[in-house]
């Protein structure tokens, strides 16, 4: 039986990434605390890091989140 894909809003994703980047906690630990799969959080953190490089640290707020369902 397949499970349904969970959709997380941008605020949740941003907060999860912020916990990893600002506290230095390992992704698996943060993922467990938040009840999400570590691979999911890893992809969010990777995307955030790539886009900070592309946009620059002063590039504005969360330009790297796709719309829900993308």
Number of C-alpha atoms within 10 A of each C-alpha: 3 4 5 6 7 8 9 11 13 15 11 11 17 17 11 20 23 14 14 19 15 8 10 10 11 13 21 16 12 20 18 11 10 13 9 15 13 17 12 12 20 17 12 18 20 12 14 21 17 13 17 17 10 11 13 11 11 7 12 10 9 14 11 18 17 10 8 9 9 6
